[in-house]
Amino acid sequence: MASSEHTVAAGLPWHPALAFAVTGVRMDDLGQQPRPDLAALARVIIERSPDGLAGLAARVAERRRAGEVWPYPIPDDLAAGLGAAQRHAALGDLIDRLQLDLPPSTRILVDRPPDADDRRLLTEVPPHHGH
């Protein structure tokens, strides 16, 4: 148990992992942190990106248009020790900070009365709700 406490106290590769997910470039020199500092990391990513934030946004848009994966999958050696939920949340916050929002999910564009399938789904409740 002391070794896992030591690992957390010493830090994890938060910044290199999140930077890779956004840029696809390894930035191992960013070191380890006990938790990510997303404001500082966003500044570093912008500073190191050719053409700054506009260039990064253009590269992300191009990957999306080409149907390529973005954010980039984080290599196993960078993801080791980072909890999946915490990593996902931090990455989402970083993407928001950089204003590289993911494409919108499918949205209902017209408000309409529920059809038969919608009404059926609306009446269903989980068994533990006692209905």
C-alpha positions as a Markdown table, in Angstrom:
| # | Residue | x | y | z |
|---|---|---|---|---|
| 1 | Met | 0.0 | 0.0 | 0.0 |
| 2 | Ala | 2.9 | 2.4 | 0.7 |
| 3 | Ser | 4.1 | 2.0 | -2.8 |
| 4 | Ser | 0.8 | 3.1 | -4.4 |
| 5 | Glu | 0.6 | 6.0 | -2.0 |
| 6 | His | 4.2 | 6.9 | -3.0 |
| 7 | Thr | 3.2 | 6.8 | -6.7 |
| 8 | Val | 0.3 | 9.2 | -6.2 |
| 9 | Ala | 2.4 | 11.5 | -4.1 |
| 10 | Ala | 5.2 | 11.5 | -6.7 |
| 11 | Gly | 2.7 | 12.1 | -9.5 |
| 12 | Leu | 1.5 | 10.5 | -12.7 |
| 13 | Pro | 2.0 | 11.4 | -16.3 |
| 14 | Trp | -1.1 | 13.5 | -16.5 |
| 15 | His | 0.2 | 16.3 | -18.7 |
| 16 | Pro | 2.1 | 14.1 | -21.2 |
| 17 | Ala | -1.0 | 11.8 | -21.5 |
| 18 | Leu | -3.5 | 14.6 | -22.0 |
| 19 | Ala | -1.2 | 16.5 | -24.4 |
| 20 | Phe | -0.8 | 13.4 | -26.5 |
| 21 | Ala | -4.5 | 12.9 | -26.6 |
| 22 | Val | -5.1 | 16.4 | -28.0 |
| 23 | Thr | -2.0 | 16.8 | -30.2 |
| 24 | Gly | -0.8 | 13.3 | -31.1 |
| 25 | Val | 2.7 | 14.4 | -30.1 |
| 26 | Arg | 4.6 | 13.0 | -27.2 |
| 27 | Met | 5.6 | 15.7 | -24.6 |
| 28 | Asp | 7.4 | 13.5 | -22.1 |
| 29 | Asp | 9.3 | 16.5 | -20.8 |
| 30 | Leu | 6.1 | 17.7 | -19.1 |
| 31 | Gly | 6.8 | 15.3 | -16.3 |
| 32 | Gln | 4.5 | 14.0 | -13.7 |
| 33 | Gln | 1.8 | 15.6 | -11.5 |
| 34 | Pro | -0.3 | 14.5 | -8.6 |
| 35 | Arg | -3.3 | 16.0 | -10.6 |
| 36 | Pro | -3.6 | 17.8 | -13.9 |
| 37 | Asp | -3.3 | 21.6 | -14.0 |
| 38 | Leu | -5.5 | 22.1 | -17.1 |
| 39 | Ala | -5.0 | 25.8 | -17.4 |
| 40 | Ala | -1.2 | 25.5 | -17.4 |
| 41 | Leu | -1.3 | 22.5 | -19.8 |
| 42 | Ala | -3.6 | 24.3 | -22.2 |
| 43 | Arg | -1.0 | 27.2 | -22.4 |
| 44 | Val | 1.8 | 24.8 | -23.1 |
| 45 | Ile | -0.1 | 23.0 | -25.8 |
| 46 | Ile | -1.0 | 26.3 | -27.5 |
| 47 | Glu | 2.6 | 27.5 | -27.2 |
| 48 | Arg | 4.0 | 24.3 | -28.7 |
| 49 | Ser | 1.5 | 23.9 | -31.5 |
| 50 | Pro | 2.6 | 25.2 | -34.9 |
| 51 | Asp | 0.3 | 28.2 | -35.6 |
| 52 | Gly | -1.0 | 28.1 | -32.1 |
| 53 | Leu | -4.5 | 27.3 | -31.2 |
| 54 | Ala | -5.8 | 28.1 | -34.7 |
| 55 | Gly | -3.4 | 25.6 | -36.2 |
| 56 | Leu | -4.3 | 23.0 | -33.7 |
| 57 | Ala | -8.1 | 23.5 | -34.3 |
| 58 | Ala | -7.5 | 23.2 | -38.1 |
| 59 | Arg | -5.6 | 19.9 | -37.6 |
| 60 | Val | -8.4 | 18.6 | -35.4 |
| 61 | Ala | -11.0 | 19.6 | -37.9 |
| 62 | Glu | -9.1 | 18.0 | -40.7 |
| 63 | Arg | -8.8 | 14.7 | -38.8 |
| 64 | Arg | -12.5 | 14.8 | -38.2 |
| 65 | Arg | -13.3 | 15.4 | -41.8 |
| 66 | Ala | -11.1 | 12.6 | -42.8 |
| 67 | Gly | -12.9 | 10.2 | -40.4 |
| 68 | Glu | -9.7 | 9.7 | -38.3 |
| 69 | Val | -9.7 | 9.2 | -34.6 |
| 70 | Trp | -9.5 | 12.3 | -32.4 |
| 71 | Pro | -8.7 | 12.6 | -29.6 |
| 72 | Tyr | -5.7 | 10.4 | -30.2 |
| 73 | Pro | -5.6 | 7.2 | -28.2 |
| 74 | Ile | -3.2 | 7.6 | -25.3 |
| 75 | Pro | -0.3 | 5.1 | -25.4 |
| 76 | Asp | -0.4 | 2.5 | -22.6 |
| 77 | Asp | 2.8 | 3.8 | -21.0 |
| 78 | Leu | 1.3 | 7.2 | -20.6 |
| 79 | Ala | -2.1 | 6.0 | -19.5 |
| 80 | Ala | -0.7 | 3.6 | -16.8 |
| 81 | Gly | -1.9 | 4.6 | -13.4 |
| 82 | Leu | -4.4 | 7.2 | -14.7 |
| 83 | Gly | -8.0 | 6.2 | -13.8 |
| 84 | Ala | -10.2 | 5.9 | -16.9 |
| 85 | Ala | -13.0 | 8.1 | -15.5 |
| 86 | Gln | -10.6 | 10.8 | -14.2 |
| 87 | Arg | -8.6 | 10.7 | -17.5 |
| 88 | His | -11.8 | 11.0 | -19.5 |
| 89 | Ala | -13.1 | 13.9 | -17.4 |
| 90 | Ala | -9.7 | 15.8 | -17.5 |
| 91 | Leu | -9.5 | 15.3 | -21.3 |
| 92 | Gly | -13.1 | 16.6 | -21.7 |
| 93 | Asp | -12.2 | 19.7 | -19.6 |
| 94 | Leu | -9.0 | 20.3 | -21.5 |
| 95 | Ile | -10.9 | 20.0 | -24.9 |
| 96 | Asp | -13.4 | 22.6 | -23.5 |
| 97 | Arg | -10.6 | 24.9 | -22.4 |
| 98 | Leu | -9.0 | 24.7 | -25.8 |
| 99 | Gln | -12.4 | 25.2 | -27.4 |
| 100 | Leu | -11.9 | 22.0 | -29.5 |
| 101 | Asp | -15.3 | 20.7 | -28.7 |
| 102 | Leu | -16.2 | 17.4 | -30.1 |
| 103 | Pro | -18.9 | 17.4 | -32.8 |
| 104 | Pro | -22.4 | 17.7 | -31.3 |
| 105 | Ser | -24.3 | 14.5 | -30.8 |
| 106 | Thr | -27.5 | 13.9 | -32.5 |
| 107 | Arg | -30.1 | 16.3 | -31.3 |
| 108 | Ile | -33.8 | 16.5 | -31.6 |
| 109 | Leu | -34.4 | 19.4 | -33.9 |
| 110 | Val | -38.2 | 19.6 | -33.7 |
| 111 | Asp | -40.3 | 19.4 | -30.6 |
| 112 | Arg | -43.0 | 16.9 | -31.4 |
| 113 | Pro | -45.5 | 14.9 | -29.5 |
| 114 | Pro | -44.3 | 11.5 | -28.5 |
| 115 | Asp | -45.2 | 8.6 | -30.8 |
| 116 | Ala | -46.2 | 5.1 | -29.6 |
| 117 | Asp | -42.5 | 4.0 | -29.1 |
| 118 | Asp | -41.7 | 7.2 | -27.1 |
| 119 | Arg | -44.8 | 6.7 | -24.9 |
| 120 | Arg | -43.8 | 3.1 | -24.2 |
| 121 | Leu | -40.3 | 4.2 | -23.2 |
| 122 | Leu | -41.7 | 7.0 | -21.1 |
| 123 | Thr | -43.9 | 4.6 | -19.1 |
| 124 | Glu | -41.1 | 2.1 | -18.4 |
| 125 | Val | -39.5 | 2.3 | -15.0 |
| 126 | Pro | -36.7 | 0.2 | -13.5 |
| 127 | Pro | -37.8 | -2.7 | -11.3 |
| 128 | His | -36.4 | -1.1 | -8.2 |
| 129 | His | -38.8 | 1.8 | -8.5 |
| 130 | Gly | -41.6 | -0.4 | -7.3 |
| 131 | His | -44.0 | 0.0 | -10.3 |
